[in-house]
Amino acid sequence: MSSAAAHSDDGAVPVTVVGIGADGWTGLSTGAREALLGAEVVIGAARQLGLLPPECGGERVAWPSPLRPAVPGLLDRYAGRRVCVLASGDPMFFGIGRTLTEVAGAGRLRILPHPSSVSYACARLGWPLEETEVVSLVGRPVAALAAALHARGRLLVLSAGAATPAEVAALLRDRGYGPSRMRVLENLGGERERQLTGVATTWSHPAGDPLNVVAVECAPAEGTPRLPNTPGLPDESFEHDGQLTKRHVRAMTLAALAPTPGELLWDIGAGSGSIGIEWMRTHRGCRAIAVERDPVRAERVARNAERLGVPGLRVVTGRAPDALAELPTPDAVFIGGGATAPGLLDRCWEALPSGGRLVANTVTLESEALLADHYRRYGGELVRIGVSHAVPVGGFTGWRQAMPVTQWVATKHG
């Protein structure tokens, strides 16, 4: 069915979203060409609009910047007309299709995808797509790449522009992955397609075409620490002043918090931010807000988050419970400090939806009494965690016990 004849369920003329590649008009399917030829309005990036032939006689509208806030107004302005939106490659893969769906609803869209740059890149490299991790740096800080680094990993980095390859090389060197092989694939599928190759340590290629994908074969330098995505990173992975949930207790705490993709954590009394950071490292969809009353520590939390690949961690500097007033509803709450603050435990419990989890750790008798009281009121589990480390005792070896941690874990029902 051509775009001129298609209608949404409510009778409105749908917006047709056409994926287009570096090969331009010649790479489009018959259906995509028909949609563009019949469109009264074509919206897209200036580069994409320039790929269309003169026969596409519809009004051409370039996206303004910033793009996201402009989408509702543009769709309203051209409502009732035959509109095509141009997208890079597959519109639903890190593309404009997601924004359009959120604004207009899937029922108002007709999406005609083109092979994505990732599909082209894997075809050129001989990498199985299902075994290749994709990291987008479009509108995201390059530090987000750090969480994906591991030995023998294969990464495809969606570039924000011509400067991205050099930024990726610099991050790889800084994080101990200088020996990693890099390949920059420009204008995939187009007449000007080319590859640049090298190693991050010695990367010196000048900035090339802004339309590029960076392929990375991860190779750590000798001595680079292993940073798995499972909870319990080494304590030395974090910059801290002693306010740190130690490794073994941290692993048990994350297991109790049980993060799943898309969930939001409040990390209260964040200290070094270790709980919120490890929560976010479990999956790229996990979100966290770290609440820390000390401004120096709050800045340290932000540095740790960037260093460990989760720069999206939100840091709120303030004293709980007052600092919690305007925060979005959490799926889970961790209280690592300040449990004796008046009303804090009750405020956190009230903030949770049904099914939300609360985990609180303490080493003091005063806070332990509060946790025991809430355990009696709301149920859950009350656990004492003890960890001992082997240390020298003269010429022998003995056990030194860390301060025991009392942990209350509860799930809210109703």
Secondary structure as a PSIPRED ss2 file (coil, helix, strand):
# PSIPRED VFORMAT (PSIPRED V4.0)

   1 M C   1.000  0.000  0.000
   2 S C   1.000  0.000  0.000
   3 S C   1.000  0.000  0.000
   4 A C   1.000  0.000  0.000
   5 A C   1.000  0.000  0.000
   6 A C   1.000  0.000  0.000
   7 H C   1.000  0.000  0.000
   8 S C   1.000  0.000  0.000
   9 D C   1.000  0.000  0.000
  10 D C   1.000  0.000  0.000
  11 G C   1.000  0.000  0.000
  12 A C   1.000  0.000  0.000
  13 V C   1.000  0.000  0.000
  14 P C   1.000  0.000  0.000
  15 V E   0.000  0.000  1.000
  16 T E   0.000  0.000  1.000
  17 V E   0.000  0.000  1.000
  18 V E   0.000  0.000  1.000
  19 G E   0.000  0.000  1.000
  20 I E   0.000  0.000  1.000
  21 G C   1.000  0.000  0.000
  22 A C   1.000  0.000  0.000
  23 D C   1.000  0.000  0.000
  24 G H   0.000  1.000  0.000
  25 W H   0.000  1.000  0.000
  26 T H   0.000  1.000  0.000
  27 G H   0.000  1.000  0.000
  28 L C   1.000  0.000  0.000
  29 S C   1.000  0.000  0.000
  30 T H   0.000  1.000  0.000
  31 G H   0.000  1.000  0.000
  32 A H   0.000  1.000  0.000
  33 R H   0.000  1.000  0.000
  34 E H   0.000  1.000  0.000
  35 A H   0.000  1.000  0.000
  36 L H   0.000  1.000  0.000
  37 L H   0.000  1.000  0.000
  38 G C   1.000  0.000  0.000
  39 A C   1.000  0.000  0.000
  40 E C   1.000  0.000  0.000
  41 V E   0.000  0.000  1.000
  42 V E   0.000  0.000  1.000
  43 I E   0.000  0.000  1.000
  44 G E   0.000  0.000  1.000
  45 A C   1.000  0.000  0.000
  46 A H   0.000  1.000  0.000
  47 R H   0.000  1.000  0.000
  48 Q H   0.000  1.000  0.000
  49 L H   0.000  1.000  0.000
  50 G C   1.000  0.000  0.000
  51 L C   1.000  0.000  0.000
  52 L C   1.000  0.000  0.000
  53 P C   1.000  0.000  0.000
  54 P C   1.000  0.000  0.000
  55 E C   1.000  0.000  0.000
  56 C C   1.000  0.000  0.000
  57 G C   1.000  0.000  0.000
  58 G C   1.000  0.000  0.000
  59 E E   0.000  0.000  1.000
  60 R E   0.000  0.000  1.000
  61 V E   0.000  0.000  1.000
  62 A E   0.000  0.000  1.000
  63 W C   1.000  0.000  0.000
  64 P C   1.000  0.000  0.000
  65 S C   1.000  0.000  0.000
  66 P C   1.000  0.000  0.000
  67 L C   1.000  0.000  0.000
  68 R H   0.000  1.000  0.000
  69 P H   0.000  1.000  0.000
  70 A H   0.000  1.000  0.000
  71 V H   0.000  1.000  0.000
  72 P H   0.000  1.000  0.000
  73 G H   0.000  1.000  0.000
  74 L H   0.000  1.000  0.000
  75 L H   0.000  1.000  0.000
  76 D H   0.000  1.000  0.000
  77 R H   0.000  1.000  0.000
  78 Y C   1.000  0.000  0.000
  79 A C   1.000  0.000  0.000
  80 G C   1.000  0.000  0.000
  81 R C   1.000  0.000  0.000
  82 R C   1.000  0.000  0.000
  83 V E   0.000  0.000  1.000
  84 C E   0.000  0.000  1.000
  85 V E   0.000  0.000  1.000
  86 L E   0.000  0.000  1.000
  87 A E   0.000  0.000  1.000
  88 S E   0.000  0.000  1.000
  89 G C   1.000  0.000  0.000
  90 D C   1.000  0.000  0.000
  91 P C   1.000  0.000  0.000
  92 M C   1.000  0.000  0.000
  93 F C   1.000  0.000  0.000
  94 F C   1.000  0.000  0.000
  95 G C   1.000  0.000  0.000
  96 I H   0.000  1.000  0.000
  97 G H   0.000  1.000  0.000
  98 R H   0.000  1.000  0.000
  99 T H   0.000  1.000  0.000
 100 L H   0.000  1.000  0.000
 101 T H   0.000  1.000  0.000
 102 E H   0.000  1.000  0.000
 103 V H   0.000  1.000  0.000
 104 A H   0.000  1.000  0.000
 105 G C   1.000  0.000  0.000
 106 A H   0.000  1.000  0.000
 107 G H   0.000  1.000  0.000
 108 R H   0.000  1.000  0.000
 109 L E   0.000  0.000  1.000
 110 R E   0.000  0.000  1.000
 111 I E   0.000  0.000  1.000
 112 L E   0.000  0.000  1.000
 113 P C   1.000  0.000  0.000
 114 H C   1.000  0.000  0.000
 115 P C   1.000  0.000  0.000
 116 S C   1.000  0.000  0.000
 117 S H   0.000  1.000  0.000
 118 V H   0.000  1.000  0.000
 119 S H   0.000  1.000  0.000
 120 Y H   0.000  1.000  0.000
 121 A H   0.000  1.000  0.000
 122 C H   0.000  1.000  0.000
 123 A H   0.000  1.000  0.000
 124 R H   0.000  1.000  0.000
 125 L H   0.000  1.000  0.000
 126 G C   1.000  0.000  0.000
 127 W C   1.000  0.000  0.000
 128 P C   1.000  0.000  0.000
 129 L H   0.000  1.000  0.000
 130 E H   0.000  1.000  0.000
 131 E H   0.000  1.000  0.000
 132 T C   1.000  0.000  0.000
 133 E E   0.000  0.000  1.000
 134 V E   0.000  0.000  1.000
 135 V E   0.000  0.000  1.000
 136 S E   0.000  0.000  1.000
 137 L C   1.000  0.000  0.000
 138 V C   1.000  0.000  0.000
 139 G C   1.000  0.000  0.000
 140 R C   1.000  0.000  0.000
 141 P C   1.000  0.000  0.000
 142 V H   0.000  1.000  0.000
 143 A H   0.000  1.000  0.000
 144 A H   0.000  1.000  0.000
 145 L H   0.000  1.000  0.000
 146 A H   0.000  1.000  0.000
 147 A H   0.000  1.000  0.000
 148 A H   0.000  1.000  0.000
 149 L C   1.000  0.000  0.000
 150 H C   1.000  0.000  0.000
 151 A C   1.000  0.000  0.000
 152 R C   1.000  0.000  0.000
 153 G C   1.000  0.000  0.000
 154 R E   0.000  0.000  1.000
 155 L E   0.000  0.000  1.000
 156 L E   0.000  0.000  1.000
 157 V E   0.000  0.000  1.000
 158 L E   0.000  0.000  1.000
 159 S C   1.000  0.000  0.000
 160 A C   1.000  0.000  0.000
 161 G C   1.000  0.000  0.000
 162 A C   1.000  0.000  0.000
 163 A C   1.000  0.000  0.000
 164 T H   0.000  1.000  0.000
 165 P H   0.000  1.000  0.000
 166 A H   0.000  1.000  0.000
 167 E H   0.000  1.000  0.000
 168 V H   0.000  1.000  0.000
 169 A H   0.000  1.000  0.000
 170 A H   0.000  1.000  0.000
 171 L H   0.000  1.000  0.000
 172 L H   0.000  1.000  0.000
 173 R H   0.000  1.000  0.000
 174 D H   0.000  1.000  0.000
 175 R C   1.000  0.000  0.000
 176 G C   1.000  0.000  0.000
 177 Y C   1.000  0.000  0.000
 178 G C   1.000  0.000  0.000
 179 P C   1.000  0.000  0.000
 180 S C   1.000  0.000  0.000
 181 R E   0.000  0.000  1.000
 182 M E   0.000  0.000  1.000
 183 R E   0.000  0.000  1.000
 184 V E   0.000  0.000  1.000
 185 L E   0.000  0.000  1.000
 186 E E   0.000  0.000  1.000
 187 N C   1.000  0.000  0.000
 188 L C   1.000  0.000  0.000
 189 G C   1.000  0.000  0.000
 190 G C   1.000  0.000  0.000
 191 E C   1.000  0.000  0.000
 192 R C   1.000  0.000  0.000
 193 E C   1.000  0.000  0.000
 194 R E   0.000  0.000  1.000
 195 Q E   0.000  0.000  1.000
 196 L E   0.000  0.000  1.000
 197 T E   0.000  0.000  1.000
 198 G E   0.000  0.000  1.000
 199 V E   0.000  0.000  1.000
 200 A H   0.000  1.000  0.000
 201 T H   0.000  1.000  0.000
 202 T H   0.000  1.000  0.000
 203 W C   1.000  0.000  0.000
 204 S C   1.000  0.000  0.000
 205 H C   1.000  0.000  0.000
 206 P C   1.000  0.000  0.000
 207 A C   1.000  0.000  0.000
 208 G C   1.000  0.000  0.000
 209 D C   1.000  0.000  0.000
 210 P C   1.000  0.000  0.000
 211 L C   1.000  0.000  0.000
 212 N E   0.000  0.000  1.000
 213 V E   0.000  0.000  1.000
 214 V E   0.000  0.000  1.000
 215 A E   0.000  0.000  1.000
 216 V E   0.000  0.000  1.000
 217 E E   0.000  0.000  1.000
 218 C C   1.000  0.000  0.000
 219 A C   1.000  0.000  0.000
 220 P C   1.000  0.000  0.000
 221 A C   1.000  0.000  0.000
 222 E C   1.000  0.000  0.000
 223 G C   1.000  0.000  0.000
 224 T C   1.000  0.000  0.000
 225 P C   1.000  0.000  0.000
 226 R C   1.000  0.000  0.000
 227 L C   1.000  0.000  0.000
 228 P C   1.000  0.000  0.000
 229 N C   1.000  0.000  0.000
 230 T C   1.000  0.000  0.000
 231 P C   1.000  0.000  0.000
 232 G C   1.000  0.000  0.000
 233 L C   1.000  0.000  0.000
 234 P C   1.000  0.000  0.000
 235 D H   0.000  1.000  0.000
 236 E H   0.000  1.000  0.000
 237 S H   0.000  1.000  0.000
 238 F C   1.000  0.000  0.000
 239 E C   1.000  0.000  0.000
 240 H C   1.000  0.000  0.000
 241 D C   1.000  0.000  0.000
 242 G C   1.000  0.000  0.000
 243 Q C   1.000  0.000  0.000
 244 L C   1.000  0.000  0.000
 245 T C   1.000  0.000  0.000
 246 K C   1.000  0.000  0.000
 247 R H   0.000  1.000  0.000
 248 H H   0.000  1.000  0.000
 249 V H   0.000  1.000  0.000
 250 R H   0.000  1.000  0.000
 251 A H   0.000  1.000  0.000
 252 M H   0.000  1.000  0.000
 253 T H   0.000  1.000  0.000
 254 L H   0.000  1.000  0.000
 255 A H   0.000  1.000  0.000
 256 A H   0.000  1.000  0.000
 257 L H   0.000  1.000  0.000
 258 A C   1.000  0.000  0.000
 259 P C   1.000  0.000  0.000
 260 T C   1.000  0.000  0.000
 261 P C   1.000  0.000  0.000
 262 G C   1.000  0.000  0.000
 263 E C   1.000  0.000  0.000
 264 L E   0.000  0.000  1.000
 265 L E   0.000  0.000  1.000
 266 W E   0.000  0.000  1.000
 267 D E   0.000  0.000  1.000
 268 I E   0.000  0.000  1.000
 269 G C   1.000  0.000  0.000
 270 A C   1.000  0.000  0.000
 271 G C   1.000  0.000  0.000
 272 S C   1.000  0.000  0.000
 273 G C   1.000  0.000  0.000
 274 S H   0.000  1.000  0.000
 275 I H   0.000  1.000  0.000
 276 G H   0.000  1.000  0.000
 277 I H   0.000  1.000  0.000
 278 E H   0.000  1.000  0.000
 279 W H   0.000  1.000  0.000
 280 M H   0.000  1.000  0.000
 281 R H   0.000  1.000  0.000
 282 T C   1.000  0.000  0.000
 283 H C   1.000  0.000  0.000
 284 R C   1.000  0.000  0.000
 285 G C   1.000  0.000  0.000
 286 C C   1.000  0.000  0.000
 287 R E   0.000  0.000  1.000
 288 A E   0.000  0.000  1.000
 289 I E   0.000  0.000  1.000
 290 A E   0.000  0.000  1.000
 291 V E   0.000  0.000  1.000
 292 E E   0.000  0.000  1.000
 293 R C   1.000  0.000  0.000
 294 D C   1.000  0.000  0.000
 295 P H   0.000  1.000  0.000
 296 V H   0.000  1.000  0.000
 297 R H   0.000  1.000  0.000
 298 A H   0.000  1.000  0.000
 299 E H   0.000  1.000  0.000
 300 R H   0.000  1.000  0.000
 301 V H   0.000  1.000  0.000
 302 A H   0.000  1.000  0.000
 303 R H   0.000  1.000  0.000
 304 N H   0.000  1.000  0.000
 305 A H   0.000  1.000  0.000
 306 E H   0.000  1.000  0.000
 307 R H   0.000  1.000  0.000
 308 L C   1.000  0.000  0.000
 309 G C   1.000  0.000  0.000
 310 V C   1.000  0.000  0.000
 311 P C   1.000  0.000  0.000
 312 G C   1.000  0.000  0.000
 313 L C   1.000  0.000  0.000
 314 R E   0.000  0.000  1.000
 315 V E   0.000  0.000  1.000
 316 V E   0.000  0.000  1.000
 317 T E   0.000  0.000  1.000
 318 G C   1.000  0.000  0.000
 319 R C   1.000  0.000  0.000
 320 A C   1.000  0.000  0.000
 321 P C   1.000  0.000  0.000
 322 D H   0.000  1.000  0.000
 323 A H   0.000  1.000  0.000
 324 L H   0.000  1.000  0.000
 325 A C   1.000  0.000  0.000
 326 E C   1.000  0.000  0.000
 327 L C   1.000  0.000  0.000
 328 P C   1.000  0.000  0.000
 329 T C   1.000  0.000  0.000
 330 P C   1.000  0.000  0.000
 331 D C   1.000  0.000  0.000
 332 A E   0.000  0.000  1.000
 333 V E   0.000  0.000  1.000
 334 F E   0.000  0.000  1.000
 335 I E   0.000  0.000  1.000
 336 G C   1.000  0.000  0.000
 337 G C   1.000  0.000  0.000
 338 G C   1.000  0.000  0.000
 339 A C   1.000  0.000  0.000
 340 T C   1.000  0.000  0.000
 341 A C   1.000  0.000  0.000
 342 P C   1.000  0.000  0.000
 343 G C   1.000  0.000  0.000
 344 L H   0.000  1.000  0.000
 345 L H   0.000  1.000  0.000
 346 D H   0.000  1.000  0.000
 347 R H   0.000  1.000  0.000
 348 C H   0.000  1.000  0.000
 349 W H   0.000  1.000  0.000
 350 E H   0.000  1.000  0.000
 351 A H   0.000  1.000  0.000
 352 L C   1.000  0.000  0.000
 353 P C   1.000  0.000  0.000
 354 S C   1.000  0.000  0.000
 355 G C   1.000  0.000  0.000
 356 G C   1.000  0.000  0.000
 357 R E   0.000  0.000  1.000
 358 L E   0.000  0.000  1.000
 359 V E   0.000  0.000  1.000
 360 A E   0.000  0.000  1.000
 361 N E   0.000  0.000  1.000
 362 T E   0.000  0.000  1.000
 363 V C   1.000  0.000  0.000
 364 T C   1.000  0.000  0.000
 365 L H   0.000  1.000  0.000
 366 E H   0.000  1.000  0.000
 367 S H   0.000  1.000  0.000
 368 E H   0.000  1.000  0.000
 369 A H   0.000  1.000  0.000
 370 L H   0.000  1.000  0.000
 371 L H   0.000  1.000  0.000
 372 A H   0.000  1.000  0.000
 373 D H   0.000  1.000  0.000
 374 H H   0.000  1.000  0.000
 375 Y H   0.000  1.000  0.000
 376 R H   0.000  1.000  0.000
 377 R H   0.000  1.000  0.000
 378 Y H   0.000  1.000  0.000
 379 G C   1.000  0.000  0.000
 380 G C   1.000  0.000  0.000
 381 E E   0.000  0.000  1.000
 382 L E   0.000  0.000  1.000
 383 V E   0.000  0.000  1.000
 384 R E   0.000  0.000  1.000
 385 I E   0.000  0.000  1.000
 386 G C   1.000  0.000  0.000
 387 V C   1.000  0.000  0.000
 388 S E   0.000  0.000  1.000
 389 H E   0.000  0.000  1.000
 390 A E   0.000  0.000  1.000
 391 V E   0.000  0.000  1.000
 392 P E   0.000  0.000  1.000
 393 V E   0.000  0.000  1.000
 394 G C   1.000  0.000  0.000
 395 G C   1.000  0.000  0.000
 396 F E   0.000  0.000  1.000
 397 T E   0.000  0.000  1.000
 398 G E   0.000  0.000  1.000
 399 W E   0.000  0.000  1.000
 400 R E   0.000  0.000  1.000
 401 Q E   0.000  0.000  1.000
 402 A C   1.000  0.000  0.000
 403 M C   1.000  0.000  0.000
 404 P C   1.000  0.000  0.000
 405 V E   0.000  0.000  1.000
 406 T E   0.000  0.000  1.000
 407 Q E   0.000  0.000  1.000
 408 W E   0.000  0.000  1.000
 409 V E   0.000  0.000  1.000
 410 A E   0.000  0.000  1.000
 411 T E   0.000  0.000  1.000
 412 K C   1.000  0.000  0.000
 413 H C   1.000  0.000  0.000
 414 G C   1.000  0.000  0.000
